[in-house]
Amino acid sequence: MKIAVIGGGWAGIAAAVELTAAGAETTLFEAGRVLGGRARGVEIEGHKLDNGQHIMLGAYRDTMALMRRVGADPDQLFDRRPLQVIDNTGFLLALPRLPAPLNVAWGLLSASGVSLGEKLRTALWMDGIKRRGFKLPGETTVAQWLDAAGQTGALRRHLWEPLCLAALNIPAERASAQLFANVLRDSLGSSRREDTDLLLPRVDLGQLLPEPAGQWLQAHHAQIRLSTRVSQITEAENGIAIDGETFAAAIIATAPQHVGALWPAAATDYAYEPIATVYRNFEPKMKSSFPLSNRLGGHCQWVVDRGQDVLACVLSGHGDWEKLNDVALAAALDEELGWPNPTGWHKVIREKRATFAAIPGLHRPDFKTSNPHLFLAGDYTWADYPATLEGAVRSGRRAGQWAMAMRPAD
Ligand SMILES: Cc1cc2nc3c(=O)[nH]c(=O)nc-3n(C[C@H](O)[C@H](O)[C@H](O)COP(=O)(O)OP(=O)(O)OC[C@H]3O[C@@H](n4cnc5c(N)ncnc54)[C@H](O)[C@@H]3O)c2cc1C
């Protein structure tokens, strides 16, 4: 079967690999010059870095399975560490290497700067959520959910709010509590200890998946058409036409803002949240005790030590930082982070539509469309998760399986 995938981000890559492995004659169309979409490698000042710092968890099982399938070994390519949340106020929550859920209980009870009463109340609250299967009674924001649960102390400020912003890229005041609960379910609430681990890439995002997947696809006779923007999808007899070329089926795996131009019935009207990553090169060498730390009270939320004397500062969601130009933003961060007279280079990468705004009650489209030969993939179609690599990969896999099955009876 000749099947087209439109969009070579992580969803499109997952779909193309699934299709090719199942024996389809796959053609992957990608508008950009490289595969990867919103998670791709870029070269800056001779360093292999990313279009934006990404944080992954051990719970990203389909992503790791996909990497293995295309010959990229997650055990080699990730620095896997038990989760630690450290911030600039001295707060520390570190999970030990104990079986779940003991690791989370121990981490919580030994967190610094939190009263024993608050720790116990939080442990009981988490236990209650777990017993209800992380299903919330109705759609609320994370802030409303935490308020209602009496989570108004140190753990809210140092743990829940930063985790919400990191996972959903939107502050607790606007974020969907159900999506956040789903993330907690599959990480801190998981029965597998490894799911809570932080996966810190040792290589750039391109080497993690897009490049090995591209090689695997070509070795398996799939066609990859880079720098090829599809402009028209139309119905065809027994199939679907992509810019006039007929395929038995097609998967649109673009970001949500691009789907409407190709298939108006699937158009979305989402709001988006930006992410800026500010890379800063330091001399003399700086050392951090743990490669990822959280920052409260400024523009920057996370600092990641990328090695090679490069730090990445992550600014998630809308904020005052958007008004600053690159030079002013880098200078503001130097001051905020207490880095006097830095001598190295900086590079600011702004992704204006990094993620759809994961607000309560957001409509998430199905992977099926009005046409039985046409399917959707992409982070926005994996309704269980906010915009994540894992959601993108799972959605691509699912769309690939359905395209191969040509829409079995519902
Ligand atoms: C800076 C940043 C930081 C992030 N941090 C994290 C994180 O820490 N953890 C996490 O899990 N997720 C993170 N995300 C989110 C994650 O990157 C996305 O959820 C994921 O990459 C989405 O993949 P996708 O394949 O669904 O869409 P995309 O990556 O947007 O891929 C769509 C592709 O379609 C192509 N395309 C569009 N129109 C056409 C057309 N007409 N013809 C051909 N091709 C077309 C585009 O060029 C693009 O390559 C982050 C995102 C950003 C931007």
The ligand as an SDF file (V2000), in Angstrom:
LIG
                    3D

 53 58  0  0  0  0  0  0  0  0999 V2000
   11.1350   24.7380   22.7410 C   0  0  0  0  0  0  0  0  0  0  0  0
   10.2770   23.5400   23.0000 C   0  0  0  0  0  0  0  0  0  0  0  0
   10.4590   22.8120   24.1570 C   0  0  0  0  0  0  0  0  0  0  0  0
    9.6810   21.6780   24.3920 C   0  0  0  0  0  0  0  0  0  0  0  0
    9.9070   20.9490   25.5090 N   0  0  0  0  0  0  0  0  0  0  0  0
    9.3400   19.7370   25.6270 C   0  0  0  0  0  0  0  0  0  0  0  0
    9.7250   18.8710   26.6640 C   0  0  0  0  0  0  0  0  0  0  0  0
   10.5420   19.2240   27.5120 O   0  0  0  0  0  0  0  0  0  0  0  0
    9.1610   17.6300   26.7170 N   0  0  0  0  0  0  0  0  0  0  0  0
    8.2490   17.2200   25.7860 C   0  0  0  0  0  0  0  0  0  0  0  0
    7.8120   16.0680   25.8410 O   0  0  0  0  0  0  0  0  0  0  0  0
    7.8270   18.0420   24.8000 N   0  0  0  0  0  0  0  0  0  0  0  0
    8.3530   19.2890   24.6950 C   0  0  0  0  0  0  0  0  0  0  0  0
    7.9740   20.1110   23.6780 N   0  0  0  0  0  0  0  0  0  0  0  0
    6.8600   19.7220   22.8210 C   0  0  0  0  0  0  0  0  0  0  0  0
    7.2970   18.7620   21.7080 C   0  0  0  0  0  0  0  0  0  0  0  0
    8.4240   19.2470   21.0380 O   0  0  0  0  0  0  0  0  0  0  0  0
    6.1290   18.6310   20.7240 C   0  0  0  0  0  0  0  0  0  0  0  0
    4.9870   18.1780   21.4180 O   0  0  0  0  0  0  0  0  0  0  0  0
    6.4380   17.6380   19.6030 C   0  0  0  0  0  0  0  0  0  0  0  0
    7.6860   17.8800   19.0270 O   0  0  0  0  0  0  0  0  0  0  0  0
    5.3460   17.7550   18.5470 C   0  0  0  0  0  0  0  0  0  0  0  0
    5.6290   16.8670   17.4830 O   0  0  0  0  0  0  0  0  0  0  0  0
    4.6340   16.7460   16.2540 P   0  0  0  0  0  0  0  0  0  0  0  0
    5.2480   15.7700   15.3300 O   0  0  0  0  0  0  0  0  0  0  0  0
    3.2610   16.5140   16.7480 O   0  0  0  0  0  0  0  0  0  0  0  0
    4.5880   18.2060   15.5830 O   0  0  0  0  0  0  0  0  0  0  0  0
    5.7610   19.0540   14.9050 P   0  0  0  0  0  0  0  0  0  0  0  0
    7.0450   18.8200   15.5940 O   0  0  0  0  0  0  0  0  0  0  0  0
    5.2730   20.4650   14.8480 O   0  0  0  0  0  0  0  0  0  0  0  0
    5.9010   18.4550   13.4470 O   0  0  0  0  0  0  0  0  0  0  0  0
    5.1060   18.8560   12.3820 C   0  0  0  0  0  0  0  0  0  0  0  0
    5.9600   18.8750   11.1190 C   0  0  0  0  0  0  0  0  0  0  0  0
    5.0990   19.1080   10.0050 O   0  0  0  0  0  0  0  0  0  0  0  0
    5.8180   19.8940    9.0740 C   0  0  0  0  0  0  0  0  0  0  0  0
    4.8210   20.5110    8.1870 N   0  0  0  0  0  0  0  0  0  0  0  0
    3.8720   21.4360    8.5000 C   0  0  0  0  0  0  0  0  0  0  0  0
    3.1080   21.7110    7.4270 N   0  0  0  0  0  0  0  0  0  0  0  0
    3.5660   20.9210    6.4050 C   0  0  0  0  0  0  0  0  0  0  0  0
    3.1740   20.7450    5.0400 C   0  0  0  0  0  0  0  0  0  0  0  0
    2.1560   21.4300    4.5180 N   0  0  0  0  0  0  0  0  0  0  0  0
    3.8760   19.8650    4.2810 N   0  0  0  0  0  0  0  0  0  0  0  0
    4.9240   19.1530    4.8010 C   0  0  0  0  0  0  0  0  0  0  0  0
    5.3260   19.2930    6.0880 N   0  0  0  0  0  0  0  0  0  0  0  0
    4.6480   20.1600    6.8770 C   0  0  0  0  0  0  0  0  0  0  0  0
    6.5840   20.8680    9.9390 C   0  0  0  0  0  0  0  0  0  0  0  0
    7.6830   21.4380    9.2390 O   0  0  0  0  0  0  0  0  0  0  0  0
    7.0000   19.9640   11.0960 C   0  0  0  0  0  0  0  0  0  0  0  0
    8.2750   19.3950   10.8790 O   0  0  0  0  0  0  0  0  0  0  0  0
    8.6800   21.2860   23.4560 C   0  0  0  0  0  0  0  0  0  0  0  0
    8.4890   22.0450   22.2910 C   0  0  0  0  0  0  0  0  0  0  0  0
    9.2740   23.1500   22.0590 C   0  0  0  0  0  0  0  0  0  0  0  0
    9.0760   23.9350   20.7820 C   0  0  0  0  0  0  0  0  0  0  0  0
  1  2  1  0
  2  3  1  0
  2 52  2  0
  3  4  2  0
  4  5  1  0
  4 50  1  0
  5  6  2  0
  6  7  1  0
  6 13  1  0
  7  8  2  0
  7  9  1  0
  9 10  1  0
 10 11  2  0
 10 12  1  0
 12 13  2  0
 13 14  1  0
 14 15  1  0
 14 50  1  0
 15 16  1  0
 16 17  1  0
 16 18  1  0
 18 19  1  0
 18 20  1  0
 20 21  1  0
 20 22  1  0
 22 23  1  0
 23 24  1  0
 24 25  2  0
 24 26  1  0
 24 27  1  0
 27 28  1  0
 28 29  2  0
 28 30  1  0
 28 31  1  0
 31 32  1  0
 32 33  1  0
 33 34  1  0
 33 48  1  0
 34 35  1  0
 35 36  1  0
 35 46  1  0
 36 37  1  0
 36 45  1  0
 37 38  2  0
 38 39  1  0
 39 40  1  0
 39 45  2  0
 40 41  1  0
 40 42  2  0
 42 43  1  0
 43 44  2  0
 44 45  1  0
 46 47  1  0
 46 48  1  0
 48 49  1  0
 50 51  2  0
 51 52  1  0
 52 53  1  0
M  END
$$$$
